[in-house]
């Protein structure tokens, strides 16, 4: 059985925590920031977690399943 390849885009975007959750960054924080409020930009700074329905798909891309 050949080894499964990790998706290169996924390994740059997701990180595994110690408890098995998958961390992700928020979208909409790259450009066109002048029209967004300071509160919105500040809240987009913090990492989020992948939602439970998407977790299996991300694990497949990362080769964890």
DABELWO-V7268 format. One record per backbone hydrogen bond with DSSP energy under -1.0 kcal/mol. CO is the residue of the C=O (numbers start at 1). NH is the residue of the N-H. Records with the same first field share a line. If there is no record, write none. Layout:
CO->NH + NH
This chain:
7->11
10->14
15->23
17->20
21->17
22->50
23->15
24->48
37->41
38->42
39->43
40->44
48->24
51->54
54->58
55->59
56->60
57->61
58->62
59->64
61->7
